[in-house]
Each structure stands twice: as structure tokens, then as C-alpha cells.
Amino acid sequence: MDRERAIDLAEHLLRNLDDGQETWPLSLVTAVYVFGSFARGALTPGDLDIDIEKTSDEQWSTHFVRSLSAGRDPFIPLRKALATGRRGYQFVVQYQDMVGRDFEMTLLWKRGDTLDAAMKRLHAIQIDPAAGRAERDSMLPEFEGIDDWIPRPYRESLSAAVGSGAIRIERLVLPDSQVASPVAARHIQRRWKPTSPLLRAASAVVGYWEQRGIDPGQGHLHGTDIRDQETPYFANFNWSHFRAIPHCLAECGGAEWLEVVHPTRNGALDCLCIIPLDRKKVKKLRW
């Protein structure tokens, strides 16, 4: 997109945030940062990278638990309230809080700011014609062609973990599959509608496990155990449980984490398989 459209998207988000400060879930937002190529001044950023910092309340805690139990992304209401139907945003939640101040981000809004103050910060970001669309040091060969579906901070964390020898990443394209296991089939049918891209992704994941001789009852699928409570095989969609990856691989005996980066009804089911190489190093990861 061109920079003018990105600025329009940022202004749209800030107005929604200003209008909705007394309305849940926007009432939970404590700060909004912009990062990536737009923040560096690029004339044609790939999208508008936004980090949302938030607090929690009882309603959020209940919503979060229910969402995870159903395998849904708990942050959907927050993103919808900020974007209100506009496309072109790449959201991450609480990434600044997670990685600390070493990660380069530009503050747009913090709780207590006026809309005017936030707009001034936005328009104070300097244009840099030399700024590229994306920094290549946040890329791995496995990300090529699917990087639009992997938020840049997640690429940063994954790339660093690979570089440290903590994990290995393999790129897969999962074929459509019929699930043989009655337990897994009932689990999938209970959770998703026949037309849902998540049902297609879940069936492909389970079929991949079965093809390899893995009992899907040992799988933890998009936030929920299929059968067993101790599950060495993890799978997820759309990065909704990204922060749980180190814990699952280091503390829960995880053999692998399959991430279907962008489930679709008809397109390719691109998948990254994250495999622990050194559990001590994985345990130290803070995502």
C-alpha cells in the first residue's frame, strides 16, 4: 500500500480507539505502537504493523478462557473494534510488553492521551525514501511467500530462536485429508462448521499425523486436547497461541508445533513445523 493509505488506516484506528475508550474491549487498551516499514518511514509499507498493549478485567478473563476452550482467537473482538471492517492492518498484542524496550516501536497513543496528541505523533513520523518494505534479517527461507501471514515480531522471534539453535523450522503444505480416528473426527466436527476453513485445516493436521503413524489422541489441536491430557503433538492456526509455543515445547514435552499460518477454504494450507532442538534454550525464550 502507499503511505497515504497507511496514514488513513492509522487515523481510522485512532478515532475508533478515542470513540471507544469507555466501551469494552477498547476500554482495556493501555497503549498502541506502530512498527515495521511504516514506522521507519517507507513510502510503500507492506501493511500497517500495530502492537496493542492492554490490561485485563474479569470479563476479559472469562472471554479469554472460553475462547481458548473453543479453540478461537480471543483477540478477534479487540482487532474488530479497532479496524471496524478496514483491511491492511497487521496486529500483534502485548508484544512490546513481552520483548521489552529493545524492540523498536513508535508510540502512537497511551491511555490518557487526547486524539489530537495521538494524531500529532502519527504525523511526526518522518518519511525515509530509503526505508525498505521489510527488513530481511527477520526472514528465513521457510517464510518466503507466506510472510504476509506471519507478523514481523513473530518472524523476529522465530528467526532468533533458529539462530540460537533452540529450534528448527520446516515448511510444509498439508494436503486435504479424511480423518480416520473416530475420536478425532468427532472432536473436529463438534468444534467447527463444515464450511469453516478451520475444519479443513484441522482435518489436514490430523490426517498428517495419522499418515506418520501418530495417534491423534495425543494431539493438542488449536488450544484443546483431542483426548489425552499429556500431548506431545501441538497444532494451531493463525498464530493465535504464539506465546504458548516455548512453554509447550519445553515444559510439556512437545515433540513439535504445527502452525497453519493462514487457513483457507480452497487455498494451499501452508504450515510451519517448529521442532525443539535444545529444550534448555527453548525454556529461556520469551515470546
Order of alpha helices (4+ residues) and beta strands (2+ residues): alpha-beta-alpha-beta-alpha-alpha-beta-alpha-beta-alpha-alpha-beta-alpha-alpha-beta-beta-beta-alpha-beta-beta-alpha
